[in-house]
């Protein structure tokens, strides 16, 4: 598959850049970004804790959606 990342406050598919297999991205704390995949994709995340996810639009947070 393909992993695509973009920087900014809002999802903008035209601003995304595909990351080649084996590549990586480094971002300072608080960097606003978005990502998506094309096809079945394995993504490995590393970080020095503590860390978490903050959704720019809280309505996008799947943890706050009712379970089906």
C-alpha positions as CSV (number, residue, x, y, z in Angstrom):
1,X,0.0,0.0,0.0
2,X,0.9,3.7,0.1
3,X,1.0,6.0,3.1
4,X,0.3,9.7,2.3
5,X,0.9,12.7,4.7
6,X,0.2,16.4,4.5
7,X,0.7,19.3,6.7
8,X,-2.0,21.8,7.8
9,X,-5.1,22.4,9.8
10,X,-7.5,20.9,7.3
11,X,-7.5,17.7,5.2
12,X,-6.3,18.7,1.7
13,X,-5.7,15.7,-0.5
14,X,-3.8,17.9,-3.1
15,X,-1.3,18.8,-0.3
16,X,-0.4,15.2,0.5
17,X,3.0,13.6,-0.3
18,X,3.4,9.8,-0.8
19,X,6.1,8.3,1.4
20,X,8.1,5.5,-0.2
21,X,8.5,2.1,1.4
22,X,11.0,2.4,4.2
23,X,10.8,6.2,4.5
24,X,10.0,8.2,7.6
25,X,8.8,11.6,8.7
26,X,9.8,13.6,11.8
27,X,7.6,16.3,13.2
28,X,8.0,18.6,16.2
29,X,5.4,18.4,18.9
30,X,2.2,20.1,18.0
31,X,2.7,19.9,14.2
32,X,-0.7,19.9,12.5
33,X,-0.9,17.2,9.9
34,X,-3.1,14.6,8.3
35,X,-2.5,11.2,6.8
36,X,-4.3,8.5,4.8
37,X,-3.5,5.2,3.1
38,X,-4.1,3.8,-0.3
39,X,-4.7,0.1,-0.3
40,X,-3.6,-2.3,2.5
41,X,-0.7,-0.5,4.2
42,X,1.4,-1.3,7.3
43,X,2.4,1.8,9.3
44,X,4.9,1.8,12.2
45,X,4.8,4.7,14.7
46,X,7.6,5.5,17.1
47,X,7.6,8.2,19.8
48,X,9.0,9.2,23.1
49,X,6.2,9.4,25.6
50,X,3.9,10.5,26.7
51,X,2.1,11.1,23.5
52,X,-1.4,11.1,22.2
53,X,-3.7,12.0,19.4
54,X,-5.5,15.4,19.2
55,X,-8.1,15.8,16.5
56,X,-8.4,19.3,15.0
57,X,-12.1,18.6,14.5
58,X,-13.2,16.7,17.6
59,X,-16.1,15.2,15.7
60,X,-13.6,13.1,13.7
61,X,-12.4,11.4,16.9
62,X,-13.7,7.8,16.6
63,X,-13.3,7.3,20.4
64,X,-16.2,9.8,20.9
65,X,-18.6,8.1,18.5
66,X,-21.2,5.7,19.8
67,X,-20.4,2.1,19.3
68,X,-22.7,0.1,16.9
